[in-house]
């Protein structure tokens, strides 16, 4: 029996539970995210099927194993005796290959790698392309020799630097701390491999010596962050091993020629501690490398003004912020915290990048998704200000966060609300009181009656709340009860969140419209209008609402969706759809839209020929999700995996309409086919009007 390490551990946890256990409890026990557990469930189900065991799921209870007692006992026994663990995660496999190559002094056959990792030769060859790229970033070279295999060529010091990067990239900082304390019990493939090479002993020993280093720095102008401390311990450990093995070489760019007083004192302290505990005397070039470690792993204390330590970089940062300001149309230079934060961070980032070091940004994907336009502006601006320096995407992601925090501060306490009710008195005051109590960052600017609403300049308000229906567009106000129930409160909070990010949306619009008329190609614009219109008409013609029973199994629901997709020539069927649903991370392709009775399913594949939209309406009763949430309808969006720019705009218009428009949400919940079609057609017309 072959399975991944995670699959094995999940099955062991579920088996040991002897009853229902939630995904949340499994994730907590393994030290991984719930999304990761969901991603492993299909493989868990596949393994269990070999033993005629079913993974039963019950809403609000969790999952458990159901099957004959002897089958479950046989599975439990085989988990300990016959399981061959297979690395199935591409990212894990990549770093395991790196780890093997870093500890191999001669050639390693690719066939041997394929056997060890239980995968195909073609997969290993594809992985090696990525390995070569990662190695080159650390001045190493992946050498392939016919008949002999592959190896990494370069100095031991460069190999150690790549090892430290791989370790920090694969393990959360808090978990590394626990590991250094010798108490790590969570599942992490990389730490398990590190212990095979016996790194844990020297790492833990050094941690025992320097765990109170922060206290030593209190009287100095230096401080050390968590990630800096962990990196320092790892660099020192590798340095000790190199010294013991006679590899005292250090490259010129990893030596510090001039060092500040505090940095020098810390270097001397570390050197003396190592000499005392390990009876090792460093050569002069090793002492310079030690100073380099101190400089790159520590930073100036926050209480010190950045101007005091680096007056030159201040001018660079001012220019950097000015370029971002111009692109955004927002004045940020007066934000002293932004300026000082950027100075400290970029000063340290330059030291890292110029020394060939890399830093991991675990939330880069979220930053790219939430701040797409801002990230583009920051990347362009930092390259203009520092043209000779290379800033990797991980570093740029952190710079984006500084600007995001600054923008968030700008929008705080500026969310202006107008409250309207039939009388303008009792119920509206009750609503205003609840709002200010529940959401401190807003303020109710005015309370008016329905009659007095006509005299107000509505542009002065960010949100209008009313206890009675208004003649305004449904996008311009929210109808709520005076007591503001939990669902309505979430709707208000969502509006505030969008308000905070509307500046970023304006950035995108500003960039799209900049020089619009000067650069417009009339024929091209007309062609795009024609193409967008064709997309719109086709989607509206294909759109339908399927009336289904809430008691239908998921397989039957996707079978019916598959029949519709075949009718409109979408190049999909029910079997392919169900496979897509199980293969992908469920959190990525399927979710319930907050504060609604609508779930959302998204499918994008290369084989899909065109964008298409469908609503499944459960006519008899609400369908209960695994999470316990109840939905009245499911909206399903299909589109090709590779989209042209205009197609991407078209699909984006559809998703915005579905998720942002309360009117459309209501129609989807009610299964109003004509109403939905009409709203979509109006939204498409608005898009075309804005282009023109």
C-alpha positions as CSV (number, residue, x, y, z in Angstrom):
1,X,0.0,0.0,0.0
2,X,1.4,3.4,-1.0
3,X,0.3,6.8,0.3
4,X,1.6,10.2,1.3
5,X,2.8,10.9,4.8
6,X,-0.2,13.3,5.4
7,X,-2.7,10.7,4.2
8,X,-1.3,8.2,6.6
9,X,-1.4,10.5,9.5
10,X,-5.0,11.6,8.7
11,X,-6.2,8.0,8.6
12,X,-4.4,7.3,11.9
13,X,-6.0,10.2,13.6
14,X,-9.5,9.3,12.3
15,X,-9.0,5.7,13.2
16,X,-7.9,6.6,16.7
17,X,-10.8,8.9,17.3
18,X,-13.3,6.0,17.3
19,X,-16.1,8.4,16.5
20,X,-16.7,11.6,14.7
21,X,-13.8,14.1,14.4
22,X,-13.9,17.5,12.7
23,X,-11.6,18.7,10.0
24,X,-10.6,21.5,12.3
25,X,-9.6,19.0,15.0
26,X,-7.5,17.0,12.5
27,X,-5.8,20.2,11.2
28,X,-5.0,21.3,14.8
29,X,-3.6,17.9,15.7
30,X,-1.3,17.8,12.6
31,X,-0.3,21.5,12.8
32,X,-1.5,22.2,9.2
33,X,-4.4,24.2,7.7
34,X,-7.9,22.9,7.2
35,X,-7.5,23.6,3.5
36,X,-4.6,21.1,3.4
37,X,-6.7,18.5,5.2
38,X,-9.5,19.0,2.6
39,X,-6.9,18.6,-0.2
40,X,-5.9,15.2,1.2
41,X,-9.4,13.8,1.6
42,X,-9.7,12.3,-1.9
43,X,-6.5,10.3,-1.4
44,X,-7.8,9.2,2.1
45,X,-11.0,8.0,0.5
46,X,-9.1,6.1,-2.2
47,X,-7.0,4.3,0.4
48,X,-10.0,3.4,2.5
49,X,-11.8,2.0,-0.5
50,X,-9.1,-0.7,-0.7
51,X,-10.3,-2.0,2.6
52,X,-14.1,-1.6,1.9
53,X,-14.2,1.3,4.4
54,X,-16.2,4.4,3.9
55,X,-15.3,7.9,5.2
56,X,-18.7,9.0,6.5
57,X,-19.4,12.8,6.7
58,X,-22.2,14.2,8.9
59,X,-22.9,17.9,9.1
60,X,-21.9,19.6,12.4
61,X,-20.3,16.3,13.7
62,X,-17.4,15.7,11.3
63,X,-16.1,12.5,9.7
64,X,-15.6,8.9,10.8
65,X,-14.8,5.5,9.4
66,X,-17.6,3.1,8.8
67,X,-17.1,-0.5,7.8
68,X,-16.6,-4.0,9.2
69,X,-14.6,-4.1,12.4
70,X,-12.1,-6.6,11.0
71,X,-11.4,-4.4,8.0
72,X,-10.7,-1.4,10.2
73,X,-8.4,-3.5,12.3
74,X,-6.6,-4.8,9.2
75,X,-6.1,-1.2,8.0
76,X,-4.8,-0.1,11.4
77,X,-2.3,-3.0,11.4
78,X,-1.1,-2.3,7.8
79,X,-0.6,1.4,8.6
80,X,2.2,0.3,10.9
81,X,3.6,-2.6,8.9
82,X,3.2,-2.3,5.2
83,X,2.8,1.4,4.2
84,X,5.3,2.9,1.8
85,X,5.1,6.6,2.2
86,X,5.1,8.5,-1.1
87,X,5.8,12.2,-1.6
88,X,2.9,13.5,-3.7
89,X,3.1,17.2,-3.1
90,X,5.2,18.8,-5.9
91,X,6.6,21.5,-3.7
92,X,7.6,19.0,-1.0
93,X,9.2,16.8,-3.6
94,X,11.2,19.7,-5.0
95,X,12.8,20.5,-1.6
96,X,13.4,16.9,-0.8
97,X,15.4,16.6,-4.0
98,X,17.3,19.7,-3.0
99,X,18.0,18.3,0.4
100,X,19.3,15.0,-1.1
101,X,21.6,16.9,-3.5
102,X,22.9,19.2,-0.8
103,X,24.2,16.2,1.1
104,X,25.6,14.3,-1.8
105,X,29.3,14.9,-2.7
106,X,29.2,12.9,-5.9
107,X,26.7,12.2,-8.7
108,X,23.2,11.0,-7.9
109,X,21.3,9.0,-10.5
110,X,17.9,10.4,-11.4
111,X,16.6,6.8,-11.4
112,X,17.5,6.5,-7.7
113,X,15.7,9.8,-7.0
114,X,12.6,8.5,-8.8
115,X,12.7,5.2,-6.8
116,X,13.3,7.0,-3.4
117,X,10.4,9.4,-4.0
118,X,8.2,6.8,-5.7
119,X,7.5,8.8,-8.8
120,X,8.3,8.7,-12.5
121,X,11.5,9.7,-14.2
122,X,9.7,12.3,-16.3
123,X,8.4,13.9,-13.1
124,X,11.9,14.0,-11.6
125,X,13.3,15.6,-14.8
126,X,10.6,18.3,-14.6
127,X,11.4,18.9,-11.0
128,X,15.2,19.2,-11.8
129,X,14.5,22.3,-14.0
130,X,13.1,24.1,-10.9
131,X,16.0,22.7,-8.7
132,X,18.5,24.2,-11.2
133,X,16.8,27.6,-11.0
134,X,16.7,27.6,-7.2
135,X,20.4,26.5,-7.0
136,X,21.5,29.3,-9.4
137,X,20.0,31.9,-7.0
138,X,22.6,30.8,-4.5
139,X,25.5,30.7,-6.9
140,X,25.3,26.9,-7.2
141,X,25.2,24.9,-10.4
142,X,23.2,21.8,-11.1
143,X,25.5,19.5,-13.2
144,X,24.0,16.6,-15.2
145,X,26.4,14.0,-16.6
146,X,25.2,11.3,-18.9
147,X,25.5,7.9,-17.4
148,X,26.4,9.2,-13.9
149,X,23.5,11.4,-12.9
150,X,23.3,14.9,-11.3
151,X,25.0,16.9,-8.6
152,X,25.2,20.4,-7.1
153,X,28.5,22.2,-7.7
154,X,29.6,25.1,-5.5
155,X,31.1,26.0,-2.2
156,X,29.9,24.4,1.0
157,X,29.0,27.8,2.3
158,X,26.6,28.4,-0.6
159,X,25.1,25.0,-0.1
160,X,24.5,25.9,3.6
161,X,22.8,29.2,2.6
162,X,20.4,27.3,0.3
163,X,19.7,24.8,3.1
164,X,18.8,27.6,5.5
165,X,16.5,29.2,2.9
166,X,14.8,25.8,2.3
167,X,14.3,25.3,6.0
168,X,12.7,28.7,6.6
169,X,10.7,28.3,3.4
170,X,9.1,25.0,4.5
171,X,8.5,25.4,8.3
172,X,6.6,28.1,10.1
173,X,8.8,30.3,12.4
174,X,6.7,29.3,15.5
175,X,7.2,25.6,14.7
176,X,10.9,26.1,14.3
177,X,11.1,27.6,17.8
178,X,9.2,24.6,19.2
179,X,11.6,22.3,17.3
180,X,14.6,24.1,18.7
181,X,13.1,23.5,22.2
182,X,13.1,19.8,21.4
183,X,9.3,19.5,21.7
184,X,8.1,19.4,18.1
185,X,5.5,16.7,17.5
186,X,3.6,18.0,14.5
187,X,3.8,16.6,11.0
188,X,6.4,18.3,8.9
189,X,8.3,16.4,6.2
190,X,11.2,18.8,6.1
191,X,12.0,18.6,9.9
192,X,11.8,14.8,9.7
193,X,14.4,14.9,6.9
194,X,16.6,17.4,8.8
195,X,16.6,15.0,11.8
196,X,17.8,12.2,9.5
197,X,20.9,14.2,8.8
198,X,21.2,14.9,12.6
199,X,21.0,18.7,12.3
200,X,18.6,18.9,15.3
201,X,21.4,18.3,17.8
202,X,23.7,21.2,16.9
203,X,20.7,23.5,16.3
204,X,19.2,22.8,19.7
205,X,22.6,23.1,21.4
206,X,23.2,26.6,19.9
207,X,19.7,27.6,20.8
208,X,20.4,26.6,24.4
209,X,23.4,28.9,24.4
210,X,21.8,32.0,22.7
211,X,18.1,31.8,23.7
212,X,18.6,34.8,25.9
213,X,20.4,36.9,23.3
214,X,17.5,39.4,23.2
215,X,18.2,40.4,26.8
216,X,21.9,41.0,25.9
217,X,20.8,43.4,23.1
218,X,18.4,45.5,25.3
219,X,21.1,48.1,26.2
220,X,22.3,48.3,22.6
221,X,20.9,49.9,19.5
222,X,20.2,46.4,18.1
223,X,17.3,44.0,18.3
224,X,16.6,40.6,16.7
225,X,13.3,39.5,15.2
226,X,12.1,35.9,15.4
227,X,13.0,35.0,11.8
228,X,16.4,36.8,12.3
229,X,17.1,34.7,15.4
230,X,16.2,31.4,13.8
231,X,18.4,32.2,10.7
232,X,21.3,33.2,13.0
233,X,21.1,29.9,14.8
234,X,21.1,28.0,11.5
235,X,23.9,30.0,10.0
236,X,26.1,29.5,13.1
237,X,25.3,25.7,13.1
238,X,26.4,25.4,9.5
239,X,29.5,27.5,10.1
240,X,30.5,25.2,13.0
241,X,30.1,22.1,10.9
242,X,32.2,23.7,8.1
243,X,34.9,24.6,10.6
244,X,34.9,21.0,12.0
245,X,35.2,19.6,8.4
246,X,38.0,21.9,7.4
247,X,35.8,24.2,5.1
248,X,36.7,27.6,6.5
249,X,36.3,29.3,3.1
250,X,34.1,32.4,3.0
251,X,33.3,34.4,-0.1
252,X,34.3,38.1,-0.3
253,X,30.6,39.3,-0.5
254,X,29.9,37.5,2.8
255,X,32.5,39.5,4.7
256,X,32.0,42.8,6.5
257,X,34.9,45.1,6.3
258,X,33.4,47.9,8.5
259,X,31.2,47.2,11.4
260,X,29.4,49.3,14.0
261,X,30.4,49.3,17.7
262,X,27.3,47.4,18.8
263,X,27.5,44.9,16.0
264,X,31.2,44.3,16.8
265,X,30.4,43.7,20.5
266,X,27.7,41.2,19.7
267,X,30.0,39.4,17.2
268,X,32.7,39.2,19.9
269,X,30.2,37.9,22.5
270,X,29.0,35.1,20.1
271,X,32.5,34.2,19.2
272,X,33.5,33.9,22.9
273,X,30.5,31.7,23.7
274,X,31.3,29.4,20.8
275,X,34.9,29.2,21.8
276,X,33.9,28.3,25.4
277,X,31.3,25.7,24.6
278,X,32.9,24.1,21.5
279,X,36.6,24.8,22.0
280,X,36.8,26.3,18.5
281,X,38.9,29.3,17.5
282,X,37.8,31.1,14.4
283,X,40.2,32.4,11.7
284,X,40.1,36.0,10.8
285,X,38.0,35.4,7.7
286,X,35.5,33.4,9.8
287,X,35.2,36.3,12.2
288,X,34.3,38.6,9.3
289,X,31.7,36.1,8.2
290,X,30.3,36.1,11.8
291,X,30.0,39.9,11.6
292,X,28.1,39.4,8.4
293,X,25.7,37.1,10.1
294,X,25.1,39.6,12.9
295,X,24.6,42.5,10.4
296,X,22.1,40.5,8.3
297,X,20.2,38.8,11.1
298,X,19.8,41.8,13.4
299,X,18.4,45.3,12.9
300,X,18.7,48.7,14.5
301,X,16.4,49.1,17.5
302,X,13.0,50.6,16.7
303,X,13.4,53.4,19.2
304,X,16.2,54.8,17.1
305,X,15.1,57.2,14.3
306,X,16.1,55.8,10.8
307,X,17.6,59.2,10.0
308,X,20.3,58.6,12.6
309,X,21.7,55.4,11.1
310,X,21.3,55.8,7.3
311,X,20.8,59.4,6.0
312,X,21.5,58.3,2.4
313,X,18.8,55.8,2.1
314,X,16.2,58.4,3.3
315,X,16.4,60.2,0.0
316,X,15.9,56.9,-1.9
317,X,12.9,56.0,0.2
318,X,11.4,59.5,-0.3
319,X,11.7,59.0,-4.1
320,X,10.2,55.5,-3.8
321,X,7.2,56.8,-1.9
322,X,6.8,59.8,-4.3
323,X,6.6,57.4,-7.3
324,X,4.0,55.3,-5.6
325,X,2.0,58.4,-4.6
326,X,1.9,59.6,-8.2
327,X,0.6,56.3,-9.5
328,X,-2.0,56.1,-6.8
329,X,-3.1,59.7,-6.6
330,X,-2.9,59.6,-2.8
331,X,-0.6,61.6,-0.5
332,X,1.4,59.3,1.8
333,X,4.7,61.2,2.5
334,X,3.3,62.6,5.8
335,X,2.8,59.1,7.2
336,X,6.0,59.0,9.4
337,X,5.4,55.3,10.4
338,X,5.3,54.4,6.7
339,X,8.5,56.2,5.9
340,X,10.4,54.9,8.9
341,X,9.1,51.3,8.4
342,X,10.3,51.3,4.8
343,X,13.7,52.7,5.7
344,X,14.4,50.0,8.3
345,X,13.0,47.2,6.1
346,X,14.6,48.2,2.8
347,X,18.0,48.8,4.5
348,X,17.9,45.2,5.7
349,X,16.4,43.9,2.5
350,X,19.3,45.4,0.5
351,X,21.8,43.7,2.8
352,X,20.1,40.4,2.2
353,X,19.7,40.7,-1.6
354,X,23.2,42.0,-2.1
355,X,24.6,39.1,-0.1
356,X,22.6,36.5,-2.2
357,X,20.2,35.8,0.7
358,X,16.4,35.2,0.2
359,X,13.5,35.7,2.5
360,X,10.2,33.7,2.5
361,X,6.8,35.5,2.4
362,X,4.2,32.9,3.4
363,X,1.3,35.2,2.5
364,X,2.6,36.3,-0.9
365,X,-0.4,34.6,-2.7
366,X,-2.9,36.5,-0.6
367,X,-1.0,39.8,-1.2
368,X,-1.0,39.2,-5.0
369,X,-4.8,38.5,-4.9
370,X,-5.9,41.3,-2.6
371,X,-3.5,44.0,-3.7
372,X,-2.9,43.2,-7.4
373,X,-2.7,46.9,-8.7
374,X,-0.7,48.1,-5.6
375,X,1.8,45.3,-6.0
376,X,2.3,46.2,-9.6
377,X,2.9,49.9,-8.7
378,X,5.3,49.0,-5.8
379,X,7.3,46.6,-8.0
380,X,7.7,49.2,-10.8
381,X,8.6,52.0,-8.4
382,X,11.2,50.0,-6.4
383,X,13.0,48.9,-9.6
384,X,13.2,52.5,-10.8
385,X,14.7,53.7,-7.5
386,X,17.1,50.8,-7.1
387,X,17.8,49.8,-10.7
388,X,21.0,47.8,-9.9
389,X,19.4,45.8,-7.0
390,X,17.2,42.7,-7.4
391,X,14.1,42.6,-5.3
392,X,12.4,39.2,-5.4
393,X,8.6,39.0,-5.2
394,X,8.8,37.8,-1.6
395,X,10.5,41.1,-0.6
396,X,8.2,43.2,-2.7
397,X,5.2,41.5,-1.0
398,X,6.4,42.8,2.3
399,X,6.8,46.4,0.9
400,X,3.2,46.2,-0.4
401,X,2.0,45.5,3.2
402,X,3.6,48.8,4.5
403,X,1.5,50.7,1.9
404,X,-1.6,48.6,2.6
405,X,-1.3,49.5,6.3
406,X,-0.9,53.1,5.5
407,X,-4.0,53.1,3.3
408,X,-5.9,51.3,6.0
409,X,-5.0,54.1,8.5
410,X,-6.1,56.7,6.0
411,X,-9.5,55.1,5.7
412,X,-10.0,54.6,9.5
413,X,-12.8,56.7,11.1
414,X,-13.9,58.0,7.8
415,X,-16.8,55.7,7.0
416,X,-19.7,58.1,7.1
417,X,-23.2,56.6,7.5
418,X,-26.6,58.2,6.9
419,X,-29.5,56.5,8.8
420,X,-33.0,56.7,7.4
421,X,-36.3,55.5,8.8
422,X,-40.0,56.3,8.5
423,X,-40.1,58.8,11.4
424,X,-36.4,59.7,11.7
425,X,-36.5,59.1,15.4
426,X,-36.9,56.1,17.7
427,X,-36.0,53.2,15.4
428,X,-33.2,55.0,13.6
429,X,-31.6,56.1,16.9
430,X,-31.7,52.5,18.1
431,X,-30.0,51.5,14.8
432,X,-27.4,54.2,15.2
433,X,-26.6,53.2,18.7
434,X,-26.2,49.5,17.8
435,X,-23.9,50.5,14.8
436,X,-21.5,52.6,16.9
437,X,-21.4,50.0,19.6
438,X,-20.7,47.1,17.3
439,X,-18.4,48.9,14.8
440,X,-16.2,51.5,16.5
441,X,-14.5,52.6,13.3
442,X,-17.7,54.1,11.8
443,X,-19.7,57.2,12.9
444,X,-23.3,58.0,12.1
445,X,-23.1,61.4,10.5
446,X,-26.8,62.1,10.4
447,X,-30.2,60.6,11.1
448,X,-33.1,61.7,8.8
449,X,-36.7,60.8,8.1
450,X,-37.9,59.4,4.8
451,X,-39.3,62.8,3.9
452,X,-36.0,64.6,4.7
453,X,-33.9,62.2,2.5
454,X,-34.6,64.3,-0.7
455,X,-32.8,67.3,0.8
456,X,-29.6,65.4,1.5
457,X,-26.4,65.3,-0.7
458,X,-26.0,61.6,-0.8
459,X,-22.4,61.9,-2.1
460,X,-21.3,63.0,1.4
461,X,-22.0,59.5,2.8
462,X,-20.2,56.2,2.3
463,X,-23.2,54.1,3.2
464,X,-27.0,54.7,3.6
465,X,-28.9,52.4,6.0
466,X,-32.6,52.4,6.1
467,X,-35.3,50.6,8.1
468,X,-37.8,51.2,5.2
469,X,-37.5,50.5,1.4
470,X,-36.1,53.5,-0.5
471,X,-36.4,54.6,-4.2
472,X,-32.6,54.4,-4.5
473,X,-30.7,51.8,-6.4
474,X,-30.2,48.7,-4.3
475,X,-26.5,49.1,-4.6
476,X,-26.6,52.5,-3.0
477,X,-28.2,51.5,0.3
478,X,-28.9,48.6,2.7
479,X,-32.3,47.9,4.1
480,X,-31.9,46.7,7.7
481,X,-34.0,46.2,10.8
482,X,-33.7,48.7,13.8
483,X,-32.1,45.9,15.9
484,X,-29.5,45.1,13.2
485,X,-29.5,41.3,13.3
486,X,-26.2,39.3,12.9
487,X,-26.7,38.8,9.2
488,X,-27.2,42.5,8.6
489,X,-24.3,43.4,10.8
490,X,-22.0,41.2,8.6
491,X,-23.4,43.0,5.5
492,X,-22.4,46.4,7.0
493,X,-18.9,45.1,7.8
494,X,-18.5,43.8,4.3
495,X,-19.5,47.3,2.9
496,X,-16.8,48.8,5.2
497,X,-14.2,46.3,4.0
498,X,-15.0,47.2,0.4
499,X,-14.8,50.9,1.2
500,X,-11.3,50.4,2.6
501,X,-10.2,48.8,-0.7
502,X,-12.0,51.1,-3.1
503,X,-8.9,53.3,-3.2
504,X,-7.0,50.3,-4.7
505,X,-9.8,49.9,-7.2
506,X,-9.5,53.6,-8.2
507,X,-5.8,52.9,-8.8
508,X,-6.6,50.2,-11.3
509,X,-9.1,52.5,-13.0
510,X,-6.6,55.4,-13.0
511,X,-4.0,53.2,-14.7
512,X,-6.5,51.9,-17.3
513,X,-7.7,55.4,-18.1
514,X,-4.3,57.1,-18.2
515,X,-3.7,58.4,-21.7
516,X,-6.8,56.7,-22.9
517,X,-7.7,59.0,-25.7
518,X,-4.1,59.6,-26.7
519,X,-3.4,55.9,-27.2
520,X,-6.8,54.7,-28.3
521,X,-7.0,52.6,-31.5
522,X,-10.6,53.2,-32.8
523,X,-10.8,50.0,-34.9
524,X,-9.4,47.9,-32.0
525,X,-11.9,49.4,-29.5
526,X,-14.8,48.7,-31.9
527,X,-13.6,45.1,-32.4
528,X,-13.4,44.6,-28.6
529,X,-16.9,46.1,-28.1
530,X,-18.2,43.7,-30.7
531,X,-16.4,40.7,-29.1
532,X,-17.7,41.7,-25.5
533,X,-21.2,42.0,-26.9
534,X,-20.9,38.5,-28.5
535,X,-19.7,37.0,-25.2
536,X,-22.7,38.6,-23.4
537,X,-25.3,37.4,-25.9
538,X,-24.0,33.9,-25.9
539,X,-23.8,33.6,-22.1
540,X,-27.4,35.0,-21.7
541,X,-28.7,32.6,-24.3
542,X,-27.0,29.6,-22.6
543,X,-28.0,30.7,-19.0
544,X,-30.7,28.8,-17.2
545,X,-32.0,27.9,-13.7
546,X,-32.2,24.2,-12.9
547,X,-34.9,23.3,-10.4
548,X,-33.6,20.5,-8.2
549,X,-34.4,18.7,-5.1
550,X,-32.3,19.5,-2.0
551,X,-32.2,15.7,-1.2
552,X,-30.2,14.9,-4.3
553,X,-26.7,13.5,-3.8
554,X,-23.8,15.6,-5.1
555,X,-23.2,13.0,-7.9
556,X,-26.7,13.5,-9.2
557,X,-26.5,17.3,-9.0
558,X,-23.3,17.3,-11.1
559,X,-24.8,14.8,-13.5
560,X,-27.7,17.2,-14.2
561,X,-25.3,20.1,-14.6
562,X,-23.3,17.9,-17.0
563,X,-26.3,17.3,-19.2
564,X,-26.9,21.1,-19.4
565,X,-23.2,21.7,-20.3
566,X,-23.5,19.1,-23.1
567,X,-26.6,20.8,-24.5
568,X,-24.8,24.2,-24.8
569,X,-21.6,22.6,-26.2
570,X,-19.4,23.4,-23.3
571,X,-17.2,20.2,-23.8
572,X,-18.0,18.9,-20.3
573,X,-20.1,16.1,-18.8
574,X,-21.2,15.1,-15.3
575,X,-18.3,12.7,-14.8
576,X,-15.6,15.2,-15.7
577,X,-17.3,17.8,-13.4
578,X,-17.4,15.5,-10.4
579,X,-13.8,14.6,-10.9
580,X,-12.9,18.3,-11.1
581,X,-14.8,18.9,-7.8
582,X,-12.9,16.1,-6.0
583,X,-9.5,16.8,-7.5
584,X,-9.4,20.4,-6.6
585,X,-9.1,22.0,-3.2
586,X,-12.8,22.3,-2.2
587,X,-12.1,25.7,-0.6
588,X,-10.9,27.1,-3.9
589,X,-13.7,26.0,-6.2
590,X,-16.7,25.9,-3.9
591,X,-17.9,28.1,-1.0
592,X,-20.9,29.7,0.5
593,X,-21.2,33.5,-0.2
594,X,-21.2,35.2,3.3
595,X,-24.6,36.4,4.7
596,X,-26.5,34.7,1.8
597,X,-28.3,31.5,1.0
598,X,-26.2,31.0,-2.1
599,X,-23.2,28.7,-2.7
600,X,-20.7,29.4,-5.5
601,X,-19.0,26.8,-7.7
602,X,-16.3,27.7,-10.2
603,X,-14.8,25.5,-12.9
604,X,-12.0,26.5,-15.2
605,X,-10.4,24.0,-17.6
606,X,-8.5,24.2,-20.9
607,X,-11.2,22.1,-22.6
608,X,-14.0,24.5,-21.7
609,X,-14.9,26.4,-24.9
610,X,-16.6,29.5,-23.6
611,X,-17.8,31.3,-20.4
612,X,-21.1,30.0,-19.1
613,X,-23.4,30.5,-16.1
614,X,-25.9,28.3,-14.4
615,X,-28.1,28.5,-11.2
616,X,-29.3,25.4,-9.4
617,X,-32.3,26.3,-7.3
618,X,-33.5,23.9,-4.6
619,X,-37.2,24.3,-4.9
620,X,-38.5,22.1,-2.0
621,X,-36.2,23.1,0.9
622,X,-32.8,24.5,1.7
623,X,-29.8,22.2,1.2
624,X,-27.5,21.7,4.1
625,X,-23.8,22.0,3.5
626,X,-21.1,20.0,5.3
627,X,-20.2,23.1,7.3
628,X,-23.8,23.3,8.6
629,X,-24.7,26.3,6.5
630,X,-28.0,26.1,4.5
631,X,-28.4,27.3,1.0
632,X,-31.3,27.9,-1.3
633,X,-29.4,28.0,-4.6
634,X,-26.0,27.2,-6.1
635,X,-24.5,29.4,-8.8
636,X,-22.0,27.7,-11.1
637,X,-19.6,29.6,-13.4
638,X,-17.5,27.9,-16.1
639,X,-14.8,29.4,-18.2
640,X,-11.6,28.5,-20.2
641,X,-8.4,28.2,-18.1
642,X,-6.5,30.4,-20.5
643,X,-8.4,33.7,-20.9
644,X,-7.6,36.6,-23.2
645,X,-7.6,40.1,-21.5
646,X,-11.1,40.9,-22.7
647,X,-12.4,37.5,-21.6
648,X,-10.9,38.0,-18.2
649,X,-12.8,41.4,-18.0
650,X,-16.0,39.6,-19.0
651,X,-15.7,36.9,-16.4
652,X,-14.7,39.5,-13.8
653,X,-17.9,41.4,-14.6
654,X,-20.0,38.3,-14.0
655,X,-18.3,37.4,-10.6
656,X,-18.7,41.1,-9.4
657,X,-22.4,41.0,-10.3
658,X,-22.9,37.7,-8.5
659,X,-21.1,38.5,-5.3
660,X,-21.5,42.3,-4.9
661,X,-25.1,42.9,-6.1
662,X,-27.6,42.2,-3.3
663,X,-30.4,42.4,-5.9
664,X,-28.9,39.6,-7.9
665,X,-28.2,37.5,-4.8
666,X,-31.9,37.8,-3.9
667,X,-33.0,36.7,-7.4
668,X,-30.5,33.7,-7.3
669,X,-32.0,32.7,-3.9
670,X,-35.5,32.8,-5.4
671,X,-34.4,31.1,-8.7
672,X,-35.7,34.1,-10.7
673,X,-34.3,33.2,-14.2
674,X,-35.6,36.2,-16.1
675,X,-34.7,38.6,-13.3
676,X,-31.1,37.3,-13.2
677,X,-30.8,37.4,-17.0
678,X,-32.1,41.0,-17.0
679,X,-29.7,42.1,-14.3
680,X,-26.7,40.6,-16.1
681,X,-27.7,42.2,-19.4
682,X,-27.9,45.6,-17.7
683,X,-24.5,45.1,-16.1
684,X,-23.0,44.1,-19.4
685,X,-24.5,47.3,-21.0
686,X,-23.0,49.4,-18.2
687,X,-19.6,47.9,-18.8
688,X,-19.9,48.7,-22.5
689,X,-21.0,52.2,-21.7
690,X,-18.0,52.8,-19.5
691,X,-15.7,51.7,-22.2
692,X,-17.2,54.1,-24.7
